[in-house]
Amino acid sequence: MTPRDQLLEGLRDPAALGDQQIRSLIETLERESPADLQARPQPLEGVWELRWSSSRAPYLRVAPWLDNLQVLAPSRGRAMNLLRPAGAFSGLGGIAVLAGISIEGPQRVSVSFERGGWIGPALGPVPLRLMRQVNQSYPAWLDITVLDQELRVCRGQAGTLFALRRRGELRCDDLLALAEPIGAAGPPMAP
């Protein structure tokens, strides 16, 4: 089994594989198959599920009852982080952060956070949302170090290492629509 296949399989149950083995496989892939977003940006577009992180922050840990999703649409300059209940309860709502993104080099994606807050189910024709503007006081970015149609590995500006799997059954447009502004006819965004 290749290191890529070992990592993909291990990301089904990261605790069983262990942090050291995951790090080792990632380092091998970063050496052998580095991403080049300028040559091949297309695989970046899609919905990705966080399956492992070097962070100890509770919202960056993998749990079976939680979907930790990252929606990336660089073709439109849009992105969203979405933390929501998994499975049948996913429609109940979640915590979302919308951002503008742009590819800045062979591996770097710049991120400008715009709004964040709670998104809920629709109440009739009106989706429930409580979103606020985000005041980002520092430049944010991700280095995408490994990328193909199923696997994405990246490093954040704070040094956190992330491994994500594509969620092909989810669509960027559907998820981004949950948190985008409602428009002039909708309720105002919280200040």
Short mmCIF file of the C-alpha atoms (twelve columns), coordinates in Angstrom:
data_MODEL
# 
_entry.id   MODEL 
# 
loop_
_atom_site.group_PDB 
_atom_site.id 
_atom_site.type_symbol 
_atom_site.label_atom_id 
_atom_site.label_alt_id 
_atom_site.label_comp_id 
_atom_site.label_asym_id 
_atom_site.label_seq_id 
_atom_site.Cartn_x 
_atom_site.Cartn_y 
_atom_site.Cartn_z 
_atom_site.pdbx_PDB_model_num 
ATOM 1   C CA . MET A 1   0.000   0.000  0.000   1 
ATOM 2   C CA . THR A 2   1.335   3.459  -0.923  1 
ATOM 3   C CA . PRO A 3   1.827   6.143  1.760   1 
ATOM 4   C CA . ARG A 4   -1.127  8.040  0.245   1 
ATOM 5   C CA . ASP A 5   -3.392  4.993  0.470   1 
ATOM 6   C CA . GLN A 6   -2.189  4.280  4.011   1 
ATOM 7   C CA . LEU A 7   -3.023  7.848  5.029   1 
ATOM 8   C CA . LEU A 8   -6.447  7.815  3.353   1 
ATOM 9   C CA . GLU A 9   -7.299  4.527  5.041   1 
ATOM 10  C CA . GLY A 10  -5.925  5.747  8.384   1 
ATOM 11  C CA . LEU A 11  -8.033  8.907  8.217   1 
ATOM 12  C CA . ARG A 12  -11.149 6.733  8.552   1 
ATOM 13  C CA . ASP A 13  -10.089 6.162  12.181  1 
ATOM 14  C CA . PRO A 14  -7.180  8.511  12.978  1 
ATOM 15  C CA . ALA A 15  -6.924  7.432  16.626  1 
ATOM 16  C CA . ALA A 16  -6.169  3.864  15.535  1 
ATOM 17  C CA . LEU A 17  -3.331  5.014  13.255  1 
ATOM 18  C CA . GLY A 18  -1.870  7.442  15.793  1 
ATOM 19  C CA . ASP A 19  -0.456  10.946 15.534  1 
ATOM 20  C CA . GLN A 20  3.165   9.897  14.899  1 
ATOM 21  C CA . GLN A 21  2.267   7.570  12.014  1 
ATOM 22  C CA . ILE A 22  -0.019  10.201 10.468  1 
ATOM 23  C CA . ARG A 23  2.737   12.835 10.694  1 
ATOM 24  C CA . SER A 24  5.233   10.429 9.146   1 
ATOM 25  C CA . LEU A 25  2.935   9.609  6.225   1 
ATOM 26  C CA . ILE A 26  2.195   13.305 5.669   1 
ATOM 27  C CA . GLU A 27  5.896   14.196 5.624   1 
ATOM 28  C CA . THR A 28  6.535   11.422 3.089   1 
ATOM 29  C CA . LEU A 29  3.723   12.691 0.844   1 
ATOM 30  C CA . GLU A 30  4.894   16.302 1.136   1 
ATOM 31  C CA . ARG A 31  8.318   15.210 -0.144  1 
ATOM 32  C CA . GLU A 32  7.093   12.813 -2.832  1 
ATOM 33  C CA . SER A 33  3.922   14.565 -4.112  1 
ATOM 34  C CA . PRO A 34  3.939   18.276 -3.287  1 
ATOM 35  C CA . ALA A 35  0.896   20.284 -4.362  1 
ATOM 36  C CA . ASP A 36  1.218   22.924 -7.074  1 
ATOM 37  C CA . LEU A 37  -1.869  25.127 -7.098  1 
ATOM 38  C CA . GLN A 38  -0.612  27.217 -9.984  1 
ATOM 39  C CA . ALA A 39  -0.312  24.159 -12.228 1 
ATOM 40  C CA . ARG A 40  -3.365  22.279 -10.873 1 
ATOM 41  C CA . PRO A 41  -5.817  24.428 -8.872  1 
ATOM 42  C CA . GLN A 42  -8.926  22.414 -9.850  1 
ATOM 43  C CA . PRO A 43  -8.733  19.699 -7.145  1 
ATOM 44  C CA . LEU A 44  -8.870  22.384 -4.440  1 
ATOM 45  C CA . GLU A 45  -12.487 23.236 -5.329  1 
ATOM 46  C CA . GLY A 46  -14.946 21.278 -3.191  1 
ATOM 47  C CA . VAL A 47  -16.117 20.328 0.275   1 
ATOM 48  C CA . TRP A 48  -13.482 18.864 2.585   1 
ATOM 49  C CA . GLU A 49  -13.903 17.166 5.952   1 
ATOM 50  C CA . LEU A 50  -11.248 17.566 8.615   1 
ATOM 51  C CA . ARG A 51  -10.105 14.063 9.578   1 
ATOM 52  C CA . TRP A 52  -6.965  14.888 11.590  1 
ATOM 53  C CA . SER A 53  -5.276  17.954 13.055  1 
ATOM 54  C CA . SER A 54  -2.115  18.525 15.081  1 
ATOM 55  C CA . SER A 55  -4.063  21.096 17.124  1 
ATOM 56  C CA . ARG A 56  -5.429  20.321 20.578  1 
ATOM 57  C CA . ALA A 57  -8.254  22.857 20.188  1 
ATOM 58  C CA . PRO A 58  -11.572 21.042 20.768  1 
ATOM 59  C CA . TYR A 59  -13.145 22.413 17.575  1 
ATOM 60  C CA . LEU A 60  -10.241 20.954 15.537  1 
ATOM 61  C CA . ARG A 61  -10.594 17.427 16.921  1 
ATOM 62  C CA . VAL A 62  -12.365 14.657 15.012  1 
ATOM 63  C CA . ALA A 63  -15.573 13.325 16.586  1 
ATOM 64  C CA . PRO A 64  -18.132 10.946 15.045  1 
ATOM 65  C CA . TRP A 65  -21.066 13.203 16.004  1 
ATOM 66  C CA . LEU A 66  -19.571 16.299 14.350  1 
ATOM 67  C CA . ASP A 67  -18.972 17.372 10.739  1 
ATOM 68  C CA . ASN A 68  -15.988 19.720 10.581  1 
ATOM 69  C CA . LEU A 69  -16.188 20.931 6.998   1 
ATOM 70  C CA . GLN A 70  -14.225 23.357 4.883   1 
ATOM 71  C CA . VAL A 71  -15.873 24.583 1.714   1 
ATOM 72  C CA . LEU A 72  -13.390 25.906 -0.844  1 
ATOM 73  C CA . ALA A 73  -14.464 27.658 -4.043  1 
ATOM 74  C CA . PRO A 74  -11.305 29.447 -5.235  1 
ATOM 75  C CA . SER A 75  -12.850 29.889 -8.684  1 
ATOM 76  C CA . ARG A 76  -15.274 32.319 -6.980  1 
ATOM 77  C CA . GLY A 77  -12.893 33.543 -4.277  1 
ATOM 78  C CA . ARG A 78  -15.118 32.057 -1.529  1 
ATOM 79  C CA . ALA A 79  -14.609 29.716 1.408   1 
ATOM 80  C CA . MET A 80  -16.413 28.669 4.579   1 
ATOM 81  C CA . ASN A 81  -15.579 26.695 7.687   1 
ATOM 82  C CA . LEU A 82  -18.643 24.878 9.008   1 
ATOM 83  C CA . LEU A 83  -18.966 22.958 12.262  1 
ATOM 84  C CA . ARG A 84  -22.311 21.122 12.520  1 
ATOM 85  C CA . PRO A 85  -23.876 17.949 13.910  1 
ATOM 86  C CA . ALA A 86  -23.228 14.900 11.737  1 
ATOM 87  C CA . GLY A 87  -25.741 12.724 9.945   1 
ATOM 88  C CA . ALA A 88  -29.485 13.190 10.335  1 
ATOM 89  C CA . PHE A 89  -28.988 16.197 12.620  1 
ATOM 90  C CA . SER A 90  -26.861 18.216 10.152  1 
ATOM 91  C CA . GLY A 91  -29.876 20.323 9.134   1 
ATOM 92  C CA . LEU A 92  -30.313 21.665 12.664  1 
ATOM 93  C CA . GLY A 93  -27.627 24.275 12.096  1 
ATOM 94  C CA . GLY A 94  -24.033 24.948 12.884  1 
ATOM 95  C CA . ILE A 95  -21.300 27.484 13.380  1 
ATOM 96  C CA . ALA A 96  -19.953 29.009 10.155  1 
ATOM 97  C CA . VAL A 97  -17.206 31.427 9.185   1 
ATOM 98  C CA . LEU A 98  -17.256 32.873 5.658   1 
ATOM 99  C CA . ALA A 99  -14.092 34.089 3.967   1 
ATOM 100 C CA . GLY A 100 -12.670 35.389 0.747   1 
ATOM 101 C CA . ILE A 101 -9.756  33.342 -0.595  1 
ATOM 102 C CA . SER A 102 -7.197  33.606 -3.373  1 
ATOM 103 C CA . ILE A 103 -4.355  31.423 -4.580  1 
ATOM 104 C CA . GLU A 104 -1.131  33.350 -3.958  1 
ATOM 105 C CA . GLY A 105 1.567   30.895 -5.057  1 
ATOM 106 C CA . PRO A 106 2.289   27.247 -5.749  1 
ATOM 107 C CA . GLN A 107 0.975   26.239 -2.311  1 
ATOM 108 C CA . ARG A 108 -0.318  29.342 -0.540  1 
ATOM 109 C CA . VAL A 109 -3.968  30.353 -0.249  1 
ATOM 110 C CA . SER A 110 -4.647  33.707 1.414   1 
ATOM 111 C CA . VAL A 111 -7.736  33.912 3.620   1 
ATOM 112 C CA . SER A 112 -9.712  37.016 4.576   1 
ATOM 113 C CA . PHE A 113 -12.391 36.207 7.155   1 
ATOM 114 C CA . GLU A 114 -15.605 38.202 6.615   1 
ATOM 115 C CA . ARG A 115 -18.542 36.966 8.712   1 
ATOM 116 C CA . GLY A 116 -19.128 34.315 11.310  1 
ATOM 117 C CA . GLY A 117 -21.911 33.008 13.481  1 
ATOM 118 C CA . TRP A 118 -24.782 30.567 13.689  1 
ATOM 119 C CA . ILE A 119 -26.772 29.225 10.751  1 
ATOM 120 C CA . GLY A 120 -29.917 27.267 11.396  1 
ATOM 121 C CA . PRO A 121 -32.768 25.570 9.575   1 
ATOM 122 C CA . ALA A 122 -35.247 27.469 7.453   1 
ATOM 123 C CA . LEU A 123 -38.371 28.762 9.112   1 
ATOM 124 C CA . GLY A 124 -40.704 28.654 6.127   1 
ATOM 125 C CA . PRO A 125 -38.955 30.479 3.291   1 
ATOM 126 C CA . VAL A 126 -36.561 32.345 5.624   1 
ATOM 127 C CA . PRO A 127 -33.332 30.657 6.740   1 
ATOM 128 C CA . LEU A 128 -32.415 31.372 10.365  1 
ATOM 129 C CA . ARG A 129 -29.006 33.041 10.700  1 
ATOM 130 C CA . LEU A 130 -27.131 35.084 13.237  1 
ATOM 131 C CA . MET A 131 -23.978 36.239 11.474  1 
ATOM 132 C CA . ARG A 132 -21.627 39.059 12.436  1 
ATOM 133 C CA . GLN A 133 -18.802 40.771 10.646  1 
ATOM 134 C CA . VAL A 134 -15.354 39.438 11.570  1 
ATOM 135 C CA . ASN A 135 -12.607 41.975 12.241  1 
ATOM 136 C CA . GLN A 136 -9.476  40.178 11.094  1 
ATOM 137 C CA . SER A 137 -6.442  42.005 12.440  1 
ATOM 138 C CA . TYR A 138 -3.755  39.773 10.890  1 
ATOM 139 C CA . PRO A 139 -3.113  38.133 7.521   1 
ATOM 140 C CA . ALA A 140 -4.279  34.530 7.391   1 
ATOM 141 C CA . TRP A 141 -3.196  31.818 5.008   1 
ATOM 142 C CA . LEU A 142 -2.984  28.092 4.405   1 
ATOM 143 C CA . ASP A 143 -0.199  26.250 2.639   1 
ATOM 144 C CA . ILE A 144 -1.728  23.361 0.693   1 
ATOM 145 C CA . THR A 145 1.137   20.873 0.708   1 
ATOM 146 C CA . VAL A 146 -0.556  17.736 -0.702  1 
ATOM 147 C CA . LEU A 147 -3.622  17.753 -2.954  1 
ATOM 148 C CA . ASP A 148 -5.496  15.296 -5.138  1 
ATOM 149 C CA . GLN A 149 -9.148  14.414 -5.765  1 
ATOM 150 C CA . GLU A 150 -9.575  12.697 -2.363  1 
ATOM 151 C CA . LEU A 151 -6.880  14.037 -0.032  1 
ATOM 152 C CA . ARG A 152 -5.752  17.489 1.083   1 
ATOM 153 C CA . VAL A 153 -2.975  18.255 3.547   1 
ATOM 154 C CA . CYS A 154 -2.319  21.811 4.648   1 
ATOM 155 C CA . ARG A 155 -0.424  23.870 7.177   1 
ATOM 156 C CA . GLY A 156 -1.863  27.004 8.754   1 
ATOM 157 C CA . GLN A 157 -0.001  30.214 9.572   1 
ATOM 158 C CA . ALA A 158 0.280   29.089 13.232  1 
ATOM 159 C CA . GLY A 159 1.992   25.845 12.167  1 
ATOM 160 C CA . THR A 160 -1.032  23.585 12.639  1 
ATOM 161 C CA . LEU A 161 -1.069  20.571 10.329  1 
ATOM 162 C CA . PHE A 162 -4.398  19.391 8.866   1 
ATOM 163 C CA . ALA A 163 -5.443  16.299 6.875   1 
ATOM 164 C CA . LEU A 164 -8.796  16.375 5.095   1 
ATOM 165 C CA . ARG A 165 -10.834 14.048 2.869   1 
ATOM 166 C CA . ARG A 166 -13.118 15.213 0.090   1 
ATOM 167 C CA . ARG A 167 -16.867 14.935 0.720   1 
ATOM 168 C CA . GLY A 168 -17.986 14.447 -2.886  1 
ATOM 169 C CA . GLU A 169 -21.657 14.081 -1.970  1 
ATOM 170 C CA . LEU A 170 -21.753 17.696 -0.698  1 
ATOM 171 C CA . ARG A 171 -21.832 20.724 -3.008  1 
ATOM 172 C CA . CYS A 172 -20.018 24.008 -2.422  1 
ATOM 173 C CA . ASP A 173 -22.943 26.096 -3.660  1 
ATOM 174 C CA . ASP A 174 -25.443 24.420 -1.323  1 
ATOM 175 C CA . LEU A 175 -23.309 24.952 1.776   1 
ATOM 176 C CA . LEU A 176 -22.156 28.477 0.914   1 
ATOM 177 C CA . ALA A 177 -25.799 29.489 0.380   1 
ATOM 178 C CA . LEU A 178 -26.510 28.613 4.025   1 
ATOM 179 C CA . ALA A 179 -24.339 31.479 5.262   1 
ATOM 180 C CA . GLU A 180 -24.192 34.036 2.451   1 
ATOM 181 C CA . PRO A 181 -26.123 37.283 3.003   1 
ATOM 182 C CA . ILE A 182 -29.841 36.889 2.431   1 
ATOM 183 C CA . GLY A 183 -30.071 40.070 0.366   1 
ATOM 184 C CA . ALA A 184 -31.898 43.339 0.566   1 
ATOM 185 C CA . ALA A 185 -35.263 41.672 1.226   1 
ATOM 186 C CA . GLY A 186 -33.981 39.527 4.076   1 
ATOM 187 C CA . PRO A 187 -33.323 40.359 7.706   1 
ATOM 188 C CA . PRO A 188 -30.302 42.565 8.350   1 
ATOM 189 C CA . MET A 189 -26.985 41.055 9.389   1 
ATOM 190 C CA . ALA A 190 -26.135 41.652 13.044  1 
ATOM 191 C CA . PRO A 191 -23.548 44.476 13.481  1 
# 
